[in-house]
Amino acid sequence: MLFIYRCVEAMSSAVNYRLDTDPEIIFIPEQNRLLLNKEERHLEPLQARMLHFFIHNQGKVQSAKMLADAVWERSHVSDNLVRQVISQLRNQLNDQHRPYSIIKTIPKQGYLFDIEVNEIKEATALSNNPKQDTTPPPTSKQETFTAPTEEKRKRAKRQVAVLSLLSVFTLSAMGLGYYALQDSSDNAVQPIINEVNNEHIIPVIFHELVLDQNKDLTIARNVYNYLFFGLNSSNNIVGYHYSQMTSDAKKQLTPEAISLKGWIKETHDGYHIKLLLDNPNLDGKTKELDKTFSKEDFFSAIGDLVLSLKTTISPTASDYGFANHRVTSVNSYNDWQVISKGISLFYQGKNADSFKLLLPEFDKIKQQGRDNYLLDALFAYAASMQYLNDHLDDNKQQALIHAKAAFEKNPRCNIANISLGLALIVNNHSEQAYPYLFYAAENSPSPLSYYLLSVADSQADNPKGAEYNYQRFTRLSHGQSAQLAELKASLQKSNLFPATK
């Protein structure tokens, strides 16, 4: 029945809803958007899907498992993750205080959405915010910012795909699932795949930052890592290290990618950084951003620079909150110097040997009481990679302990979700790994998250899913043969993923 719900949702997504609340709330599923008394709010994709499901099941108590099955379309989603998304959705709906009035908690049963909802015409909803009529914001991380005529064309193609897929509903009823249905018609499935592939993601090529003097090379590396980490937390921006790209990848990406270059100059009070964003799509002009900072205000200053970069690259994206561009879990510049190295190695899929020199530094920070979820996530990743080398059960157990700790501290952190997904994979719990990896890929697409999704599907004996996510990984990596090479080699050596990949 989940497949039918997904299809009905796709066909009816042009319908908007008025919630009988005070103030009045209008939900525009097509744009993942709320209007609260004409105030605009953007929902994350999981929040929008959950609200849509509640509306279609108004007046029915939904258990955490039922919500997980319908919204995530996976069975092994923790109750904690469901509660987290419900809490976020309540905040967006101004339903934060007990007793909740919109999404009610029914003790020992689940959640109840029992307010009146009326369907309204799209034009009525948009009239409350006319400046959004011409260019709707993205409905998920993969969608582009297209004109209404293009959106209508895409919507029509999605509806044709849905009708074609409904003709093979009997296969779904037999339990063959979504990936089995892909074989029914390549032409029918392609529009749905296009919604979640990477053709609309904005690539940004990071060049090394240049110092006017070679007195403090670490400052350039620390800023570079912060910018890379910050931009990659966006749901429609993916960064690439120029120094690690193949010649073919450079030729392929250069015409469409934004090139980020910059230099840092030391001043009497600290440093001054100037960044250049160069891409023909940015009005054919080079955009300049600059910032003065010191080691004392490093996190706030560079964090604000990340936000400026995001709003310049993709000004209408909806995920630019405070927590999405500033590092708030680390307060020490010296700590960041160590942790950021680990984050860089993490996204490159480096093996356990690459972390050997960093682990004592991580442990020192932890022992001194400056613990945080990033440290736990990196400990988990390093332990998973170590297990792939030595197959000692203690390492895979430690990986799971650290990964769970990271997730509990920050379930919205993509690094925490990815490290937990990998830890579950090495512990042979691929079905449990999938929702965490899917969350990371949906909120912040990266070659790493898609590759591990393909590993999880392969381990779960789902070859169609493995191939599908591996193709998404390939599109994002743009043919770079060395992308995640050490992670791939470790997994293949451990027979957790076929060597043919």
N, C-alpha and C positions, 0 to 999 in steps of 0.2 A: 504493500500500500504506500510505502514511502515514495516509490517511483511515480505513482499517480499524483501524489501531493506535489512533487517537484514539477511535474508537467502542468498541472492546473495553475500552480503559482506562476510559472513562466508565461502562460497564456493570459493570466489576469493581472499581470504586473502593471498595466497601464491604468488600473483603477486606483483612485486615491480614497482615503478614509478620513472621516471626521469623528474624533473621539469625544464623547459627551463628558468633558471635564471642565474644570474652571481653573485657569483659563482654557479656552478651546484649543484642542490639539489637532492638527492635520498631519496625516502620515502619507508621504509620497513614496511608495515602494520603488518606483522606477529610478529614483534618484537617491535612495537611502536618506531621505530628508524629512525632518519634522518642522512644523511651523507652530510655535507656541505664542499665541497672541501676537502674531506677525514676527516673532523672534525666530530666526533660522538656526536649526541645529542639525548636524550631520551624524548619522549613525554608522558605526562600523558594520561590516557585512553580517557578522554573526548576530549583532543586536537587531538589525533590520529583519533578518530571517526569523528570529525568535518572535518579534512583534507581529510579523505577518502570520506566523503559525498560530499565535494566541488569538488573533482576529478571526482566523478561519475556524477556530475551535472555541469560540466565545461561550462562556458558561460551563465549560467542562474542566474538571480538575485534572491537571497534567503532572504526572510524577517526573522526577529528574531523569529517569530512564527514558520515558516517553519523549521528553524534550530533546534528550541526547540523540535518540533514534531519528527524530524528525528534523532537527536543526543541523546536527553534525553529520547525520546519515552514517553514523558508525556506532557500534555497540559499546566499545570500551572508552567511554568518556566519564571522567570522575564527577561525582556529585559536586565537588568543590569547584570544578570548572564551570558547571552549569550555574551554580550559585553566583559565581563571579560575573558571568554575562548578565544574569538577571539583575544583579546589583547595579551594573553599569547601565542597563536599560532603564531601571527605575530612576536613576539619577537624570538621565536624559528626559524622562517624562515628568520630572519634578515630583516623584513619588518616593522620596527618601525616608519619610518619617513613619514610624509605627503608630497606629495600625495602617498598613499600606492600603490605599484606596483603588489603585489601578491593577497592580499585580499582587494579589493577596496570597499570603502564605497559609496553607491549610495544614495544621500540624499532622505529622506522620502520613500525609497523603501526597502533598505536592503544592502546586500553584494554581490559582484561579484568576482568570481574566474575565470579569463579569460586568463590564460597563457597556453602555449602548454605543454602537458604531454604525455610522451611515456612510454608504458609498457616495462619492461626489465626483463630478466631472473634473478632468485634469485641468481645464482652463480656469475653473473656479478656485482650485487650490493655488495655482500659479499666480493668480491675480493678486494675491496677498503679498507677493514679492516680485513685481514685474521685472526688476533688473536681472532676475535669474532666468527669464524666459528664453533668452537667445542662446545661452550656453549652459546647459545643465551640468551640475557637478557630477563627478564620477560615481557610479553605483558600486564599484568595487575596485580593488587595487589594479585590476588589469584593464579597466575600460579607459578609453581615451576621451578627450574633450572635443566631441564632434558637434556639428551643427544639428538642429532638429531634423532636417531632412535626412541626414545620414542615420540618425538614431531611429527614425521611422523605418528606414530600409532594413536596418539590422533587426529591429523588432519583428518585422514581417518574416524575415528569414528564420528567426527563432521559432515563430509560431508554426511555420511549415515543418521545421525539424521536429517540433513536439508532436504534431499530428502524425508524422511518419512513424515516430517512435511508439505512439499509442497503438499503432496497428500490430505491434509485436508485444503487446502487454502480457500475453499468455506466457512468454518467456520469463518476464519479471515475476509473475505469479508463481512460477515454478522455482523461484529462488536463484535465478542465474545472475541477477544484479545488473547494475548500470554498465559495467565494462563489457559484459557479454553482449549487451545490446548494441555496442559500437559496430559489431560485425554486420548488423542488419542492413545498413545503408551508409556508405561513406558520405554521400551527398547530404543525407539527412542529419548526420551527427556533426558534420563540420562546423555549422554555425554555433553549436553549443561549445565545441572545443575552442572556437575562436574567442568566446567570451573569457576563457581562462588561460589562453596562451599568453605569450610575452610580447606580442607585436605592438602593444600600446604602452609598454613600460618605457620610461625615459632613461636611456643609458647615459652615464656620466663617466668620462675618462679622467682619472686623477693622475696628474703629473706630479713629480716630486716637488716639494716646496724648496725654494732657493733662499739661502741666507746671504746677506751682504758680507758677512764675515764667518769664518769657520770656527768661531769661538764656542758656540753652544749648539752643536748639531742635534742634541736631544730635543730642543724646543721645537724644531721643525718636525721631527718625527711625532712628537706628542700632539701637536696641532693637526698634523696630517691624519693621524689615527682618529682624532676626535671628529674631524670633518667627515671622514669616511664612515665611521660608525653612525654619526648623526644622520647623514643623508640616506644611508641604507636602512634607517628605521622608518623611512617613508614607505607608503604602500604602493607607490608607482615610480620609484626611482631606484635604480640599481647601479652601483659603482663598480668600476673596473680599474685595476692598477695598471697603468701604462707600461711600467717596467716588466710586468708579467705577461703581457699580451703577445701573442704570436703575430708574425707579419700579416698573415691572412686575416686574423681577427681585427687588426688595426685597419686594414683596407675595408673590411666589411662594416665596421662600426663608425669609422670617421665621418662618413657623409650624414649620419643620423644622430650621432652622439654629441653631447655637450662636452667640450674640453675645458677642464678646470686647471688653471695654472696660477702660480702665485709666488711671492717672495716675502721674506720677513726681514725687517731692519731693526736692529737694536737701538733703543733710545735711552735717554737719561732715566726715564721712569719705568722702562720695561721694553716693550716691543711694539712694532707697528707692522701689520700684515695687509697686503693688497692682493686681492684675488681677481682673476680675469675669467669670465665665462664667455666662451667663443663657440657660436653655432649659428649657421645660416637661418635656422628656424626662429632665433631670437631677434626678429626684425632685421637680420643681416648685420647686426652690430655687436661689438664686444661690450659686455656688461662689466662694470667695475664695482667691486665692493671692498671696503677697507675697515679696519678696526684697530684700535690701540688697546693693548692689554698688558698684564703683568702676571707673574706666577701666582700672586695673591688673589686676583680676580679671574683666573684662568677659566674656570668652569662656566661662570656667568657670561663672560665676554665672548668666548668661543662658541658657547651655546647659542647666544643671540646671533652670532655670525652664521651658524647652521640654519637658524630660522630664516635669516635674510636670504641665504642661498636657496632654501626650499621655496620660498614665496617668489623668488625670481625665476626659478626653473619651472615651477608648476603652481602658479598663483591661485588657482581655484580648488586645489586639493583640500580635503576636509580634516586631515589628521595632524594639524600643526599645533597641538596643544603644548603647554609648558613641559609636560613630562616626555613629550616626543622629540624634543630637540636638545634638552639639557641632560647631562650626566648628573643625577642627583644622589646616587648611591655612594659616590666617591668624593671625599672632601680634600684629600691630600694630593697635591701635584705630583709628589714623588710616588705615591701609590698608583696614580694613573699611568705614570711612566712604565710601571711593571704590568699593570692590568691590561693596558692598551696593546702591549706586545702580545699578550695572550689572546686577546680578541682578534688581532690580525692573523695570528696562526690558526685560530679556530675557523675563521671564514675561508682560509686557504686549505682547510682539511689536512693540516700537518699531522705527522705521526707522533708517537710518544717520545721519541728521541728529541724532537724539537722543543719539548716542554721540560726537559730534565733540568736545565739551568734556571727556569722560571719557577718551578714548584717550590724550592726552598724560599724564594722571595714571597710567593703566595702565602706559604705557611707562616712566615714571619709577620706579614700584615694581619693574618687571622689571629695569631697568638697575641698580638698587641691590641686586640679588641676592635679592630676596624674591619670587621667581617661584613660581607654584603653578598647579594645574590649573584653578582658577576663572578666573584671568587668561587662560589659553590659550583656554578655552571662550568667554569674552566677546570676546576678539580675533577668534576664528573667527566668532562670530555677527555681529559688526560688519562683518567683511570680506564675509560672505555677503550682508548687506543692502546693502553698498556696491556689490557686483557687480550686484545687482538694479536699482540705479540707473544705473550707468554702463557695465555689460557689458564691463568691462576684464578680460581673462583673468588678469591678475596678481592681482586681488582674489579671484577664485574659487580660484586656486591657493593663495594665502595662507590662505584660509578652511580649506582641506583640511589644510594643514600644521599650523596651530594646533589644529584640531579633533583631528587624530590625536595630537598631543602631549598634549592634555588627556586624551584617552581612555587613552593609554598610562600616564599618571601615576595615573589613578583610573578604571578601567573600570566601577566601580559607581556613579559619580556621574551622576545623571540629567541635569544640565546638560551634562556632557561628552558623554553619549550623544545628547542632542537637538541640540547644536551640530554633532556629527559627522554626524548624520542630515541636517540642513539643508545642510551643506557638500556632502554627496554628492548631494543633490537639485539644487543649483545647478550641480554638475558633471555632471548628467545620468546619475547612477548610482542611480536610484531603488530598484532591487532590492537594492543593497548598503545603502541607507539604512534599509530596513524593519526589520531585526533590532534596530538600535540604538534606533530610535524605539519599537518594540514593547517592548523592555526597559524603557525609561523610562516608558512608559504603564502597564506592568504593575506596576512597583515603586513608582511615585509618580504617579498619574493627574493630568493637568492638561489644560486646554483646548488648550494649545500642542502637547503631544505627540500628542493625537488629531487635531488639525487637520493637523499635518505628516504623520501617517500617511495621512490622506486625500489629501494632495498626492502622496505617494510612490505610492500606488495609482493615482491619476489619471495621473501621468506614465508609469507602467508599463502603461497601457491596461487597467486593471482597474476598470471603472466600478462593479461591485458592491462591491468592497472600498472604493473611494473613498466611496461613498454610506454604507456601513456605518459607517466611522470618522467621517465627517462628522456622522452622526446622534449618535454618542457625544460628539463635540465639542459639538454643539448642546445635548445634555442637560446636560453639565457647565457650559456657559456660561450656561445658564438664560435663553436668549433675549436676552442682552445684545448688541444690534446692534453696539456699538463694540468688542466683545471681539476683540483681535488685529487691529484695523482697518488699522493701518499695514502689518503683515506681509501681510495679505490683498491690500491694494492693490498692494504691491510685487511679489508673486508673479503677480497677474493682469496687471499691466503688462508683465511679462516673458514672458507666455504660458506660464508653468509650471503654471498651474491655471486652469480655466475661469472666466470672469468671471461665469457664472451662479450660482456658489456664494455 
